[in-house]
């Protein structure tokens, strides 16, 4: 059955990462509660989730990342030094 509404997750970077755009929005990870940064064009129907929380979900549901480079870029983005607070 595919009638059940599917929760749409939005994989975000932590708010502690340097902002890429001035109009970035902030949200809360549904998994661990960390504050996340995301682009404003993602609607409220999307549930923010951080990458460390999202990966186990993706693997649990057997979902392959659509583009390995995207995931690699996200991981690289996470790994960036936060710089001076
Ligand atoms: Zn999380």
PDB file of the backbone (N, CA, C, O) and the ligand in Angstrom, with CONECT records:
HET     ZN  A 101       1
ATOM      1  N   UNK A   1       0.851  -1.196   0.000  1.00  0.00           N
ATOM      2  CA  UNK A   1       0.000   0.000   0.000  1.00  0.00           C
ATOM      3  C   UNK A   1       0.883   1.240   0.000  1.00  0.00           C
ATOM      4  O   UNK A   1       1.842   1.339   0.765  1.00  0.00           O
ATOM      5  N   UNK A   2       0.546   2.170  -0.858  1.00  0.00           N
ATOM      6  CA  UNK A   2       1.328   3.395  -0.895  1.00  0.00           C
ATOM      7  C   UNK A   2       0.430   4.605  -0.632  1.00  0.00           C
ATOM      8  O   UNK A   2       0.754   5.725  -1.025  1.00  0.00           O
ATOM      9  N   UNK A   3      -0.720   4.364   0.049  1.00  0.00           N
ATOM     10  CA  UNK A   3      -1.641   5.456   0.313  1.00  0.00           C
ATOM     11  C   UNK A   3      -1.189   6.330   1.476  1.00  0.00           C
ATOM     12  O   UNK A   3      -1.562   7.499   1.574  1.00  0.00           O
ATOM     13  N   UNK A   4      -0.385   5.748   2.351  1.00  0.00           N
ATOM     14  CA  UNK A   4       0.055   6.507   3.506  1.00  0.00           C
ATOM     15  C   UNK A   4       0.911   7.685   3.072  1.00  0.00           C
ATOM     16  O   UNK A   4       1.796   7.541   2.228  1.00  0.00           O
ATOM     17  N   UNK A   5       0.645   8.858   3.655  1.00  0.00           N
ATOM     18  CA  UNK A   5       1.485  10.013   3.311  1.00  0.00           C
ATOM     19  C   UNK A   5       2.911   9.773   3.776  1.00  0.00           C
ATOM     20  O   UNK A   5       3.155   9.327   4.897  1.00  0.00           O
ATOM     21  N   UNK A   6       3.829  10.074   2.903  1.00  0.00           N
ATOM     22  CA  UNK A   6       5.234   9.880   3.252  1.00  0.00           C
ATOM     23  C   UNK A   6       5.807  11.176   3.802  1.00  0.00           C
ATOM     24  O   UNK A   6       5.605  12.260   3.254  1.00  0.00           O
ATOM     25  N   UNK A   7       6.527  11.026   4.904  1.00  0.00           N
ATOM     26  CA  UNK A   7       7.185  12.193   5.457  1.00  0.00           C
ATOM     27  C   UNK A   7       8.383  12.511   4.587  1.00  0.00           C
ATOM     28  O   UNK A   7       9.193  11.640   4.271  1.00  0.00           O
ATOM     29  N   UNK A   8       8.482  13.787   4.204  1.00  0.00           N
ATOM     30  CA  UNK A   8       9.585  14.195   3.352  1.00  0.00           C
ATOM     31  C   UNK A   8      10.670  14.839   4.210  1.00  0.00           C
ATOM     32  O   UNK A   8      10.442  15.834   4.899  1.00  0.00           O
ATOM     33  N   UNK A   9      11.834  14.250   4.145  1.00  0.00           N
ATOM     34  CA  UNK A   9      12.941  14.744   4.938  1.00  0.00           C
ATOM     35  C   UNK A   9      13.828  15.657   4.104  1.00  0.00           C
ATOM     36  O   UNK A   9      14.053  15.435   2.914  1.00  0.00           O
ATOM     37  N   UNK A  10      14.315  16.675   4.763  1.00  0.00           N
ATOM     38  CA  UNK A  10      15.233  17.603   4.121  1.00  0.00           C
ATOM     39  C   UNK A  10      16.569  17.511   4.845  1.00  0.00           C
ATOM     40  O   UNK A  10      16.703  17.944   5.990  1.00  0.00           O
ATOM     41  N   UNK A  11      17.555  16.941   4.160  1.00  0.00           N
ATOM     42  CA  UNK A  11      18.859  16.768   4.783  1.00  0.00           C
ATOM     43  C   UNK A  11      19.587  18.114   4.802  1.00  0.00           C
ATOM     44  O   UNK A  11      19.809  18.727   3.758  1.00  0.00           O
ATOM     45  N   UNK A  12      19.952  18.561   6.003  1.00  0.00           N
ATOM     46  CA  UNK A  12      20.500  19.896   6.186  1.00  0.00           C
ATOM     47  C   UNK A  12      21.888  19.837   6.800  1.00  0.00           C
ATOM     48  O   UNK A  12      22.313  18.816   7.339  1.00  0.00           O
ATOM     49  N   UNK A  13      22.574  20.956   6.702  1.00  0.00           N
ATOM     50  CA  UNK A  13      23.855  21.113   7.381  1.00  0.00           C
ATOM     51  C   UNK A  13      23.590  21.763   8.740  1.00  0.00           C
ATOM     52  O   UNK A  13      22.578  22.440   8.916  1.00  0.00           O
ATOM     53  N   UNK A  14      24.494  21.558   9.697  1.00  0.00           N
ATOM     54  CA  UNK A  14      24.304  22.190  11.005  1.00  0.00           C
ATOM     55  C   UNK A  14      24.357  23.710  10.906  1.00  0.00           C
ATOM     56  O   UNK A  14      25.044  24.268  10.051  1.00  0.00           O
ATOM     57  N   UNK A  15      23.626  24.364  11.791  1.00  0.00           N
ATOM     58  CA  UNK A  15      23.604  25.824  11.790  1.00  0.00           C
ATOM     59  C   UNK A  15      24.967  26.401  12.151  1.00  0.00           C
ATOM     60  O   UNK A  15      25.239  27.576  11.904  1.00  0.00           O
ATOM     61  N   UNK A  16      25.818  25.566  12.737  1.00  0.00           N
ATOM     62  CA  UNK A  16      27.145  26.045  13.134  1.00  0.00           C
ATOM     63  C   UNK A  16      28.077  26.213  11.943  1.00  0.00           C
ATOM     64  O   UNK A  16      29.138  26.827  12.061  1.00  0.00           O
ATOM     65  N   UNK A  17      27.676  25.661  10.784  1.00  0.00           N
ATOM     66  CA  UNK A  17      28.504  25.837   9.596  1.00  0.00           C
ATOM     67  C   UNK A  17      28.312  27.252   9.066  1.00  0.00           C
ATOM     68  O   UNK A  17      27.238  27.834   9.216  1.00  0.00           O
ATOM     69  N   UNK A  18      29.345  27.802   8.451  1.00  0.00           N
ATOM     70  CA  UNK A  18      29.229  29.164   7.920  1.00  0.00           C
ATOM     71  C   UNK A  18      28.104  29.247   6.893  1.00  0.00           C
ATOM     72  O   UNK A  18      28.001  28.373   6.032  1.00  0.00           O
ATOM     73  N   UNK A  19      27.261  30.273   6.961  1.00  0.00           N
ATOM     74  CA  UNK A  19      26.143  30.401   6.016  1.00  0.00           C
ATOM     75  C   UNK A  19      26.646  30.615   4.603  1.00  0.00           C
ATOM     76  O   UNK A  19      27.588  31.374   4.376  1.00  0.00           O
ATOM     77  N   UNK A  20      26.002  29.933   3.642  1.00  0.00           N
ATOM     78  CA  UNK A  20      26.343  30.111   2.235  1.00  0.00           C
ATOM     79  C   UNK A  20      25.570  31.281   1.653  1.00  0.00           C
ATOM     80  O   UNK A  20      26.045  31.970   0.750  1.00  0.00           O
ATOM     81  N   UNK A  21      24.359  31.499   2.187  1.00  0.00           N
ATOM     82  CA  UNK A  21      23.512  32.567   1.670  1.00  0.00           C
ATOM     83  C   UNK A  21      22.919  33.342   2.842  1.00  0.00           C
ATOM     84  O   UNK A  21      22.709  32.791   3.923  1.00  0.00           O
ATOM     85  N   UNK A  22      22.654  34.616   2.616  1.00  0.00           N
ATOM     86  CA  UNK A  22      22.172  35.472   3.695  1.00  0.00           C
ATOM     87  C   UNK A  22      20.765  35.105   4.136  1.00  0.00           C
ATOM     88  O   UNK A  22      20.371  35.369   5.272  1.00  0.00           O
ATOM     89  N   UNK A  23      19.991  34.477   3.205  1.00  0.00           N
ATOM     90  CA  UNK A  23      18.591  34.189   3.530  1.00  0.00           C
ATOM     91  C   UNK A  23      18.376  32.738   3.935  1.00  0.00           C
ATOM     92  O   UNK A  23      17.253  32.237   3.872  1.00  0.00           O
ATOM     93  N   UNK A  24      19.443  32.061   4.349  1.00  0.00           N
ATOM     94  CA  UNK A  24      19.274  30.708   4.862  1.00  0.00           C
ATOM     95  C   UNK A  24      18.300  30.705   6.033  1.00  0.00           C
ATOM     96  O   UNK A  24      18.250  31.652   6.818  1.00  0.00           O
ATOM     97  N   UNK A  25      17.527  29.628   6.140  1.00  0.00           N
ATOM     98  CA  UNK A  25      16.606  29.469   7.263  1.00  0.00           C
ATOM     99  C   UNK A  25      17.199  28.476   8.260  1.00  0.00           C
ATOM    100  O   UNK A  25      18.069  27.672   7.925  1.00  0.00           O
ATOM    101  N   UNK A  26      16.704  28.557   9.485  1.00  0.00           N
ATOM    102  CA  UNK A  26      17.135  27.628  10.515  1.00  0.00           C
ATOM    103  C   UNK A  26      15.977  26.722  10.912  1.00  0.00           C
ATOM    104  O   UNK A  26      14.820  27.142  10.915  1.00  0.00           O
ATOM    105  N   UNK A  27      16.296  25.486  11.245  1.00  0.00           N
ATOM    106  CA  UNK A  27      15.293  24.539  11.704  1.00  0.00           C
ATOM    107  C   UNK A  27      15.907  23.596  12.719  1.00  0.00           C
ATOM    108  O   UNK A  27      17.068  23.742  13.101  1.00  0.00           O
ATOM    109  N   UNK A  28      15.114  22.628  13.153  1.00  0.00           N
ATOM    110  CA  UNK A  28      15.571  21.675  14.159  1.00  0.00           C
ATOM    111  C   UNK A  28      15.539  20.270  13.590  1.00  0.00           C
ATOM    112  O   UNK A  28      14.546  19.856  12.991  1.00  0.00           O
ATOM    113  N   UNK A  29      16.633  19.533  13.780  1.00  0.00           N
ATOM    114  CA  UNK A  29      16.691  18.152  13.314  1.00  0.00           C
ATOM    115  C   UNK A  29      15.646  17.325  14.050  1.00  0.00           C
ATOM    116  O   UNK A  29      15.544  17.382  15.275  1.00  0.00           O
ATOM    117  N   UNK A  30      14.856  16.540  13.274  1.00  0.00           N
ATOM    118  CA  UNK A  30      13.813  15.717  13.885  1.00  0.00           C
ATOM    119  C   UNK A  30      14.408  14.517  14.603  1.00  0.00           C
ATOM    120  O   UNK A  30      13.720  13.834  15.361  1.00  0.00           O
ATOM    121  N   UNK A  31      15.703  14.262  14.360  1.00  0.00           N
ATOM    122  CA  UNK A  31      16.317  13.102  14.986  1.00  0.00           C
ATOM    123  C   UNK A  31      17.024  13.424  16.287  1.00  0.00           C
ATOM    124  O   UNK A  31      16.774  12.784  17.309  1.00  0.00           O
ATOM    125  N   UNK A  32      17.908  14.416  16.255  1.00  0.00           N
ATOM    126  CA  UNK A  32      18.739  14.692  17.420  1.00  0.00           C
ATOM    127  C   UNK A  32      18.499  16.088  17.990  1.00  0.00           C
ATOM    128  O   UNK A  32      19.041  16.420  19.044  1.00  0.00           O
ATOM    129  N   UNK A  33      17.695  16.912  17.311  1.00  0.00           N
ATOM    130  CA  UNK A  33      17.335  18.214  17.860  1.00  0.00           C
ATOM    131  C   UNK A  33      18.355  19.308  17.631  1.00  0.00           C
ATOM    132  O   UNK A  33      18.205  20.421  18.136  1.00  0.00           O
ATOM    133  N   UNK A  34      19.406  18.991  16.860  1.00  0.00           N
ATOM    134  CA  UNK A  34      20.409  20.003  16.582  1.00  0.00           C
ATOM    135  C   UNK A  34      19.815  21.065  15.649  1.00  0.00           C
ATOM    136  O   UNK A  34      18.954  20.754  14.827  1.00  0.00           O
ATOM    137  N   UNK A  35      20.265  22.295  15.773  1.00  0.00           N
ATOM    138  CA  UNK A  35      19.787  23.360  14.894  1.00  0.00           C
ATOM    139  C   UNK A  35      20.466  23.234  13.535  1.00  0.00           C
ATOM    140  O   UNK A  35      21.682  23.069  13.435  1.00  0.00           O
ATOM    141  N   UNK A  36      19.639  23.318  12.491  1.00  0.00           N
ATOM    142  CA  UNK A  36      20.126  23.108  11.134  1.00  0.00           C
ATOM    143  C   UNK A  36      19.921  24.351  10.285  1.00  0.00           C
ATOM    144  O   UNK A  36      19.090  25.206  10.594  1.00  0.00           O
ATOM    145  N   UNK A  37      20.692  24.435   9.215  1.00  0.00           N
ATOM    146  CA  UNK A  37      20.574  25.524   8.260  1.00  0.00           C
ATOM    147  C   UNK A  37      20.096  24.956   6.931  1.00  0.00           C
ATOM    148  O   UNK A  37      20.589  23.920   6.485  1.00  0.00           O
ATOM    149  N   UNK A  38      19.139  25.628   6.297  1.00  0.00           N
ATOM    150  CA  UNK A  38      18.677  25.154   4.991  1.00  0.00           C
ATOM    151  C   UNK A  38      18.181  26.324   4.174  1.00  0.00           C
ATOM    152  O   UNK A  38      18.009  27.428   4.692  1.00  0.00           O
ATOM    153  N   UNK A  39      17.953  26.083   2.895  1.00  0.00           N
ATOM    154  CA  UNK A  39      17.520  27.122   1.976  1.00  0.00           C
ATOM    155  C   UNK A  39      16.022  27.357   2.121  1.00  0.00           C
ATOM    156  O   UNK A  39      15.275  26.414   2.380  1.00  0.00           O
ATOM    157  N   UNK A  40      15.572  28.598   1.957  1.00  0.00           N
ATOM    158  CA  UNK A  40      14.173  28.943   2.221  1.00  0.00           C
ATOM    159  C   UNK A  40      13.174  28.349   1.237  1.00  0.00           C
ATOM    160  O   UNK A  40      11.979  28.310   1.532  1.00  0.00           O
ATOM    161  N   UNK A  41      13.632  27.883   0.069  1.00  0.00           N
ATOM    162  CA  UNK A  41      12.668  27.386  -0.911  1.00  0.00           C
ATOM    163  C   UNK A  41      12.172  25.986  -0.586  1.00  0.00           C
ATOM    164  O   UNK A  41      11.307  25.456  -1.283  1.00  0.00           O
ATOM    165  N   UNK A  42      12.717  25.379   0.475  1.00  0.00           N
ATOM    166  CA  UNK A  42      12.168  24.108   0.933  1.00  0.00           C
ATOM    167  C   UNK A  42      10.988  24.417   1.844  1.00  0.00           C
ATOM    168  O   UNK A  42      11.155  25.069   2.875  1.00  0.00           O
ATOM    169  N   UNK A  43       9.809  23.959   1.477  1.00  0.00           N
ATOM    170  CA  UNK A  43       8.585  24.312   2.182  1.00  0.00           C
ATOM    171  C   UNK A  43       8.484  23.683   3.550  1.00  0.00           C
ATOM    172  O   UNK A  43       9.295  22.834   3.920  1.00  0.00           O
ATOM    173  N   UNK A  44       7.472  24.107   4.307  1.00  0.00           N
ATOM    174  CA  UNK A  44       7.275  23.584   5.663  1.00  0.00           C
ATOM    175  C   UNK A  44       6.883  22.115   5.680  1.00  0.00           C
ATOM    176  O   UNK A  44       6.918  21.477   6.732  1.00  0.00           O
ATOM    177  N   UNK A  45       6.506  21.563   4.512  1.00  0.00           N
ATOM    178  CA  UNK A  45       6.154  20.145   4.463  1.00  0.00           C
ATOM    179  C   UNK A  45       7.381  19.262   4.611  1.00  0.00           C
ATOM    180  O   UNK A  45       7.275  18.063   4.868  1.00  0.00           O
ATOM    181  N   UNK A  46       8.553  19.878   4.443  1.00  0.00           N
ATOM    182  CA  UNK A  46       9.784  19.113   4.569  1.00  0.00           C
ATOM    183  C   UNK A  46      10.233  19.102   6.027  1.00  0.00           C
ATOM    184  O   UNK A  46      10.236  20.136   6.696  1.00  0.00           O
ATOM    185  N   UNK A  47      10.612  17.925   6.507  1.00  0.00           N
ATOM    186  CA  UNK A  47      11.098  17.791   7.875  1.00  0.00           C
ATOM    187  C   UNK A  47      12.617  17.879   7.886  1.00  0.00           C
ATOM    188  O   UNK A  47      13.286  17.023   7.305  1.00  0.00           O
ATOM    189  N   UNK A  48      13.175  18.898   8.536  1.00  0.00           N
ATOM    190  CA  UNK A  48      14.641  19.013   8.565  1.00  0.00           C
ATOM    191  C   UNK A  48      15.270  17.851   9.321  1.00  0.00           C
ATOM    192  O   UNK A  48      14.769  17.429  10.364  1.00  0.00           O
ATOM    193  N   UNK A  49      16.351  17.350   8.793  1.00  0.00           N
ATOM    194  CA  UNK A  49      17.094  16.272   9.447  1.00  0.00           C
ATOM    195  C   UNK A  49      18.557  16.453   9.095  1.00  0.00           C
ATOM    196  O   UNK A  49      18.882  16.847   7.974  1.00  0.00           O
ATOM    197  N   UNK A  50      19.455  16.167  10.049  1.00  0.00           N
ATOM    198  CA  UNK A  50      20.873  16.300   9.772  1.00  0.00           C
ATOM    199  C   UNK A  50      21.379  15.046   9.068  1.00  0.00           C
ATOM    200  O   UNK A  50      20.745  13.992   9.128  1.00  0.00           O
ATOM    201  N   UNK A  51      22.506  15.165   8.412  1.00  0.00           N
ATOM    202  CA  UNK A  51      23.034  14.045   7.637  1.00  0.00           C
ATOM    203  C   UNK A  51      23.332  12.827   8.512  1.00  0.00           C
ATOM    204  O   UNK A  51      22.997  11.709   8.120  1.00  0.00           O
ATOM    205  N   UNK A  52      23.954  13.006   9.691  1.00  0.00           N
ATOM    206  CA  UNK A  52      24.213  11.832  10.527  1.00  0.00           C
ATOM    207  C   UNK A  52      22.940  11.096  10.926  1.00  0.00           C
ATOM    208  O   UNK A  52      22.960   9.875  11.075  1.00  0.00           O
ATOM    209  N   UNK A  53      21.817  11.829  11.104  1.00  0.00           N
ATOM    210  CA  UNK A  53      20.547  11.180  11.429  1.00  0.00           C
ATOM    211  C   UNK A  53      19.907  10.581  10.180  1.00  0.00           C
ATOM    212  O   UNK A  53      19.231   9.555  10.257  1.00  0.00           O
ATOM    213  N   UNK A  54      20.116  11.215   9.037  1.00  0.00           N
ATOM    214  CA  UNK A  54      19.448  10.785   7.811  1.00  0.00           C
ATOM    215  C   UNK A  54      20.056   9.510   7.238  1.00  0.00           C
ATOM    216  O   UNK A  54      19.339   8.671   6.693  1.00  0.00           O
ATOM    217  N   UNK A  55      21.351   9.362   7.357  1.00  0.00           N
ATOM    218  CA  UNK A  55      21.999   8.215   6.717  1.00  0.00           C
ATOM    219  C   UNK A  55      21.475   6.882   7.226  1.00  0.00           C
ATOM    220  O   UNK A  55      21.188   6.000   6.416  1.00  0.00           O
ATOM    221  N   UNK A  56      21.335   6.697   8.562  1.00  0.00           N
ATOM    222  CA  UNK A  56      20.765   5.419   9.030  1.00  0.00           C
ATOM    223  C   UNK A  56      19.352   5.187   8.501  1.00  0.00           C
ATOM    224  O   UNK A  56      18.983   4.052   8.198  1.00  0.00           O
ATOM    225  N   UNK A  57      18.550   6.265   8.386  1.00  0.00           N
ATOM    226  CA  UNK A  57      17.193   6.138   7.842  1.00  0.00           C
ATOM    227  C   UNK A  57      17.242   5.676   6.395  1.00  0.00           C
ATOM    228  O   UNK A  57      16.499   4.783   5.988  1.00  0.00           O
ATOM    229  N   UNK A  58      18.128   6.299   5.624  1.00  0.00           N
ATOM    230  CA  UNK A  58      18.250   5.949   4.211  1.00  0.00           C
ATOM    231  C   UNK A  58      18.652   4.488   4.074  1.00  0.00           C
ATOM    232  O   UNK A  58      18.110   3.758   3.244  1.00  0.00           O
ATOM    233  N   UNK A  59      19.607   4.071   4.897  1.00  0.00           N
ATOM    234  CA  UNK A  59      20.091   2.690   4.816  1.00  0.00           C
ATOM    235  C   UNK A  59      19.013   1.718   5.295  1.00  0.00           C
ATOM    236  O   UNK A  59      18.843   0.635   4.734  1.00  0.00           O
ATOM    237  N   UNK A  60      18.285   2.125   6.346  1.00  0.00           N
ATOM    238  CA  UNK A  60      17.241   1.265   6.899  1.00  0.00           C
ATOM    239  C   UNK A  60      16.161   0.987   5.866  1.00  0.00           C
ATOM    240  O   UNK A  60      15.624  -0.118   5.797  1.00  0.00           O
ATOM    241  N   UNK A  61      15.849   1.996   5.067  1.00  0.00           N
ATOM    242  CA  UNK A  61      14.802   1.846   4.058  1.00  0.00           C
ATOM    243  C   UNK A  61      15.366   1.413   2.711  1.00  0.00           C
ATOM    244  O   UNK A  61      14.638   1.342   1.721  1.00  0.00           O
ATOM    245  N   UNK A  62      16.649   1.128   2.676  1.00  0.00           N
ATOM    246  CA  UNK A  62      17.240   0.634   1.445  1.00  0.00           C
ATOM    247  C   UNK A  62      17.275   1.668   0.353  1.00  0.00           C
ATOM    248  O   UNK A  62      17.270   1.331  -0.831  1.00  0.00           O
ATOM    249  N   UNK A  63      17.310   2.947   0.749  1.00  0.00           N
ATOM    250  CA  UNK A  63      17.318   4.013  -0.246  1.00  0.00           C
ATOM    251  C   UNK A  63      18.758   4.399  -0.545  1.00  0.00           C
ATOM    252  O   UNK A  63      19.523   4.779   0.341  1.00  0.00           O
ATOM    253  N   UNK A  64      19.095   4.289  -1.806  1.00  0.00           N
ATOM    254  CA  UNK A  64      20.432   4.700  -2.207  1.00  0.00           C
ATOM    255  C   UNK A  64      20.441   6.203  -2.452  1.00  0.00           C
ATOM    256  O   UNK A  64      19.513   6.741  -3.056  1.00  0.00           O
ATOM    257  N   UNK A  65      21.472   6.873  -1.990  1.00  0.00           N
ATOM    258  CA  UNK A  65      21.578   8.292  -2.320  1.00  0.00           C
ATOM    259  C   UNK A  65      21.525   8.468  -3.831  1.00  0.00           C
ATOM    260  O   UNK A  65      22.171   7.715  -4.560  1.00  0.00           O
ATOM    261  N   UNK A  66      20.758   9.459  -4.320  1.00  0.00           N
ATOM    262  CA  UNK A  66      20.571   9.621  -5.755  1.00  0.00           C
ATOM    263  C   UNK A  66      21.862   9.990  -6.472  1.00  0.00           C
ATOM    264  O   UNK A  66      22.013   9.717  -7.663  1.00  0.00           O
ATOM    265  N   UNK A  67      22.758  10.586  -5.782  1.00  0.00           N
ATOM    266  CA  UNK A  67      23.986  11.019  -6.427  1.00  0.00           C
ATOM    267  C   UNK A  67      25.111  10.982  -5.404  1.00  0.00           C
ATOM    268  O   UNK A  67      25.127  11.764  -4.452  1.00  0.00           O
ATOM    269  N   UNK A  68      26.046  10.070  -5.609  1.00  0.00           N
ATOM    270  CA  UNK A  68      27.128   9.911  -4.647  1.00  0.00           C
ATOM    271  C   UNK A  68      27.918  11.191  -4.464  1.00  0.00           C
ATOM    272  O   UNK A  68      28.423  11.478  -3.378  1.00  0.00           O
ATOM    273  N   UNK A  69      28.019  11.961  -5.548  1.00  0.00           N
ATOM    274  CA  UNK A  69      28.793  13.191  -5.434  1.00  0.00           C
ATOM    275  C   UNK A  69      28.098  14.169  -4.494  1.00  0.00           C
ATOM    276  O   UNK A  69      28.751  14.901  -3.749  1.00  0.00           O
ATOM    277  N   UNK A  70      26.765  14.174  -4.538  1.00  0.00           N
ATOM    278  CA  UNK A  70      26.027  15.068  -3.656  1.00  0.00           C
ATOM    279  C   UNK A  70      26.302  14.720  -2.203  1.00  0.00           C
ATOM    280  O   UNK A  70      26.528  15.596  -1.367  1.00  0.00           O
ATOM    281  N   UNK A  71      26.279  13.409  -1.916  1.00  0.00           N
ATOM    282  CA  UNK A  71      26.546  12.973  -0.551  1.00  0.00           C
ATOM    283  C   UNK A  71      27.977  13.313  -0.163  1.00  0.00           C
ATOM    284  O   UNK A  71      28.236  13.792   0.940  1.00  0.00           O
ATOM    285  N   UNK A  72      28.899  13.060  -1.081  1.00  0.00           N
ATOM    286  CA  UNK A  72      30.298  13.347  -0.787  1.00  0.00           C
ATOM    287  C   UNK A  72      30.503  14.836  -0.531  1.00  0.00           C
ATOM    288  O   UNK A  72      31.266  15.232   0.350  1.00  0.00           O
ATOM    289  N   UNK A  73      29.802  15.659  -1.325  1.00  0.00           N
ATOM    290  CA  UNK A  73      29.918  17.098  -1.139  1.00  0.00           C
ATOM    291  C   UNK A  73      29.326  17.513   0.202  1.00  0.00           C
ATOM    292  O   UNK A  73      29.849  18.401   0.875  1.00  0.00           O
ATOM    293  N   UNK A  74      28.236  16.863   0.582  1.00  0.00           N
ATOM    294  CA  UNK A  74      27.617  17.187   1.865  1.00  0.00           C
ATOM    295  C   UNK A  74      28.547  16.807   3.005  1.00  0.00           C
ATOM    296  O   UNK A  74      28.705  17.563   3.964  1.00  0.00           O
ATOM    297  N   UNK A  75      29.158  15.646   2.900  1.00  0.00           N
ATOM    298  CA  UNK A  75      30.084  15.207   3.942  1.00  0.00           C
ATOM    299  C   UNK A  75      31.271  16.163   4.008  1.00  0.00           C
ATOM    300  O   UNK A  75      31.741  16.516   5.090  1.00  0.00           O
ATOM    301  N   UNK A  76      31.744  16.573   2.841  1.00  0.00           N
ATOM    302  CA  UNK A  76      32.863  17.507   2.810  1.00  0.00           C
ATOM    303  C   UNK A  76      32.466  18.834   3.437  1.00  0.00           C
ATOM    304  O   UNK A  76      33.267  19.490   4.103  1.00  0.00           O
ATOM    305  N   UNK A  77      31.207  19.218   3.208  1.00  0.00           N
ATOM    306  CA  UNK A  77      30.730  20.471   3.768  1.00  0.00           C
ATOM    307  C   UNK A  77      30.670  20.373   5.284  1.00  0.00           C
ATOM    308  O   UNK A  77      31.023  21.316   5.991  1.00  0.00           O
ATOM    309  N   UNK A  78      30.220  19.225   5.779  1.00  0.00           N
ATOM    310  CA  UNK A  78      30.174  19.006   7.220  1.00  0.00           C
ATOM    311  C   UNK A  78      31.570  19.097   7.812  1.00  0.00           C
ATOM    312  O   UNK A  78      31.744  19.565   8.937  1.00  0.00           O
ATOM    313  N   UNK A  79      32.558  18.652   7.062  1.00  0.00           N
ATOM    314  CA  UNK A  79      33.908  18.540   7.577  1.00  0.00           C
ATOM    315  C   UNK A  79      34.638  19.878   7.580  1.00  0.00           C
ATOM    316  O   UNK A  79      35.732  19.998   8.132  1.00  0.00           O
ATOM    317  N   UNK A  80      34.023  20.881   6.960  1.00  0.00           N
ATOM    318  CA  UNK A  80      34.686  22.180   6.928  1.00  0.00           C
ATOM    319  C   UNK A  80      34.868  22.742   8.336  1.00  0.00           C
ATOM    320  O   UNK A  80      33.971  22.621   9.170  1.00  0.00           O
ATOM    321  N   UNK A  81      35.998  23.342   8.602  1.00  0.00           N
ATOM    322  CA  UNK A  81      36.185  23.957   9.900  1.00  0.00           C
ATOM    323  C   UNK A  81      35.192  25.079  10.118  1.00  0.00           C
ATOM    324  O   UNK A  81      34.850  25.816   9.194  1.00  0.00           O
ATOM    325  N   UNK A  82      34.740  25.195  11.345  1.00  0.00           N
ATOM    326  CA  UNK A  82      33.723  26.197  11.622  1.00  0.00           C
ATOM    327  C   UNK A  82      34.311  27.606  11.688  1.00  0.00           C
ATOM    328  O   UNK A  82      33.580  28.596  11.636  1.00  0.00           O
ATOM    329  N   UNK A  83      35.615  27.684  11.801  1.00  0.00           N
ATOM    330  CA  UNK A  83      36.241  29.002  11.887  1.00  0.00           C
ATOM    331  C   UNK A  83      35.997  29.640  13.234  1.00  0.00           C
ATOM    332  O   UNK A  83      35.628  28.969  14.197  1.00  0.00           O
ATOM    333  N   UNK A  84      36.202  30.911  13.291  1.00  0.00           N
ATOM    334  CA  UNK A  84      36.016  31.600  14.560  1.00  0.00           C
ATOM    335  C   UNK A  84      34.546  31.892  14.793  1.00  0.00           C
ATOM    336  O   UNK A  84      33.846  32.351  13.891  1.00  0.00           O
ATOM    337  N   UNK A  85      34.092  31.635  15.970  1.00  0.00           N
ATOM    338  CA  UNK A  85      32.690  31.872  16.300  1.00  0.00           C
ATOM    339  C   UNK A  85      32.462  33.355  16.441  1.00  0.00           C
ATOM    340  O   UNK A  85      31.342  33.784  16.719  1.00  0.00           O
TER     341      UNK A  85
HETATM  342 ZN    ZN A 101      20.144  14.924  13.719  1.00  0.00          ZN
END
